[in-house]
Amino acid sequence: MVGCLAAFLPAVAVNAPAAYADDMVTYEVFSADVPIANIEYQDITGRIALNDVQLPWRADIRVRSVRGAPPDGSQVRADWRPGARPFRWVTVRVISEGKVICESTLDIGNATCYGITPRVPQ
């Protein structure tokens, strides 16, 4: 009888939330020339913005996916405009498991790194 009853019950679609295995990354922003920058980074809750941060800055952050695409992947950005000038360099980094997976150094006022786009200087 139980088998017959199951045949008449409607199918129920269940949309389970996506399962994530959170990863840890280290974000770094540093400069020998620029003392303060605005910093944005991605963590498991979304994009975080910090204003007027003293450099150097370093933080260990939990993300959804180190090498994932935005918005779940690791990313860090530093903006030091309007104080940007030629030869006033700022470096941003994403570090995973002790290895730099992205590093960007610019002097134009806005440097970014994304875990999905590995960029490591040779």
VEXPA-853245 format. One record per residue (C-alpha): x, y, z; residue in one letter. Coordinates in steps of 0.5 Angstrom, whole numbers, padded with zeros to 4 digits. Example, Ala and Ser with C-alpha at 12.3 -4.5 7.8 and 13.67 -1.06 7.14 Angstrom:
<atoms>
<atom <0025; -0009; 0016>; 'A'>
<atom <0027; -0002; 0014>; 'S'>
</atoms>
This chain:
<atoms>
<atom <0000; 0000; 0000>; 'M'>
<atom <0006; 0005; 0001>; 'V'>
<atom <0008; 0004; -0006>; 'G'>
<atom <0001; 0006; -0008>; 'C'>
<atom <0001; 0012; -0004>; 'L'>
<atom <0008; 0015; -0006>; 'A'>
<atom <0006; 0014; -0014>; 'A'>
<atom <0000; 0019; -0012>; 'F'>
<atom <0004; 0024; -0008>; 'L'>
<atom <0006; 0030; -0012>; 'P'>
<atom <0014; 0032; -0013>; 'A'>
<atom <0016; 0037; -0009>; 'V'>
<atom <0022; 0041; -0012>; 'A'>
<atom <0027; 0043; -0006>; 'V'>
<atom <0032; 0049; -0008>; 'N'>
<atom <0038; 0048; -0003>; 'A'>
<atom <0043; 0053; -0002>; 'P'>
<atom <0049; 0053; -0005>; 'A'>
<atom <0054; 0049; -0001>; 'A'>
<atom <0061; 0053; 0000>; 'Y'>
<atom <0068; 0050; 0002>; 'A'>
<atom <0071; 0057; 0005>; 'D'>
<atom <0078; 0058; 0003>; 'D'>
<atom <0083; 0063; 0007>; 'M'>
<atom <0087; 0068; 0003>; 'V'>
<atom <0092; 0074; 0005>; 'T'>
<atom <0091; 0081; 0002>; 'Y'>
<atom <0097; 0086; 0002>; 'E'>
<atom <0097; 0093; 0000>; 'V'>
<atom <0104; 0096; 0001>; 'F'>
<atom <0108; 0102; -0002>; 'S'>
<atom <0114; 0106; 0000>; 'A'>
<atom <0111; 0112; -0003>; 'D'>
<atom <0104; 0113; -0001>; 'V'>
<atom <0102; 0113; 0006>; 'P'>
<atom <0094; 0112; 0006>; 'I'>
<atom <0090; 0109; 0001>; 'A'>
<atom <0082; 0106; 0000>; 'N'>
<atom <0082; 0099; 0000>; 'I'>
<atom <0076; 0094; -0002>; 'E'>
<atom <0076; 0087; -0002>; 'Y'>
<atom <0072; 0081; -0002>; 'Q'>
<atom <0070; 0076; 0003>; 'D'>
<atom <0065; 0071; 0005>; 'I'>
<atom <0060; 0076; 0006>; 'T'>
<atom <0061; 0081; 0000>; 'G'>
<atom <0065; 0087; -0002>; 'R'>
<atom <0068; 0091; 0004>; 'I'>
<atom <0071; 0098; 0003>; 'A'>
<atom <0076; 0101; 0008>; 'L'>
<atom <0077; 0108; 0007>; 'N'>
<atom <0084; 0112; 0009>; 'D'>
<atom <0088; 0106; 0011>; 'V'>
<atom <0095; 0106; 0013>; 'Q'>
<atom <0100; 0103; 0009>; 'L'>
<atom <0102; 0097; 0009>; 'P'>
<atom <0096; 0093; 0010>; 'W'>
<atom <0095; 0086; 0011>; 'R'>
<atom <0089; 0082; 0013>; 'A'>
<atom <0087; 0074; 0013>; 'D'>
<atom <0081; 0074; 0010>; 'I'>
<atom <0076; 0068; 0009>; 'R'>
<atom <0073; 0068; 0001>; 'V'>
<atom <0068; 0063; -0002>; 'R'>
<atom <0073; 0061; -0007>; 'S'>
<atom <0081; 0063; -0008>; 'V'>
<atom <0081; 0063; -0016>; 'R'>
<atom <0073; 0064; -0017>; 'G'>
<atom <0070; 0069; -0021>; 'A'>
<atom <0067; 0075; -0018>; 'P'>
<atom <0063; 0076; -0014>; 'P'>
<atom <0065; 0070; -0010>; 'D'>
<atom <0073; 0070; -0012>; 'G'>
<atom <0078; 0073; -0008>; 'S'>
<atom <0080; 0080; -0010>; 'Q'>
<atom <0083; 0086; -0007>; 'V'>
<atom <0084; 0094; -0010>; 'R'>
<atom <0087; 0100; -0007>; 'A'>
<atom <0085; 0107; -0009>; 'D'>
<atom <0090; 0113; -0008>; 'W'>
<atom <0087; 0118; -0012>; 'R'>
<atom <0087; 0124; -0012>; 'P'>
<atom <0094; 0123; -0009>; 'G'>
<atom <0097; 0119; -0015>; 'A'>
<atom <0103; 0122; -0018>; 'R'>
<atom <0108; 0118; -0023>; 'P'>
<atom <0113; 0114; -0019>; 'F'>
<atom <0109; 0113; -0013>; 'R'>
<atom <0108; 0106; -0013>; 'W'>
<atom <0103; 0102; -0009>; 'V'>
<atom <0103; 0094; -0010>; 'T'>
<atom <0097; 0090; -0008>; 'V'>
<atom <0097; 0082; -0007>; 'R'>
<atom <0093; 0076; -0006>; 'V'>
<atom <0096; 0070; -0003>; 'I'>
<atom <0094; 0063; -0002>; 'S'>
<atom <0097; 0058; 0002>; 'E'>
<atom <0103; 0062; 0003>; 'G'>
<atom <0104; 0063; -0005>; 'K'>
<atom <0103; 0070; -0008>; 'V'>
<atom <0098; 0068; -0014>; 'I'>
<atom <0097; 0075; -0016>; 'C'>
<atom <0101; 0082; -0015>; 'E'>
<atom <0100; 0088; -0019>; 'S'>
<atom <0104; 0095; -0018>; 'T'>
<atom <0102; 0101; -0021>; 'L'>
<atom <0103; 0109; -0020>; 'D'>
<atom <0097; 0111; -0023>; 'I'>
<atom <0092; 0111; -0017>; 'G'>
<atom <0088; 0104; -0017>; 'N'>
<atom <0091; 0097; -0017>; 'A'>
<atom <0087; 0091; -0017>; 'T'>
<atom <0088; 0083; -0016>; 'C'>
<atom <0083; 0078; -0018>; 'Y'>
<atom <0085; 0071; -0016>; 'G'>
<atom <0082; 0068; -0022>; 'I'>
<atom <0087; 0072; -0026>; 'T'>
<atom <0094; 0070; -0024>; 'P'>
<atom <0099; 0075; -0025>; 'R'>
<atom <0106; 0074; -0021>; 'V'>
<atom <0112; 0078; -0023>; 'P'>
<atom <0118; 0074; -0026>; 'Q'>
</atoms>
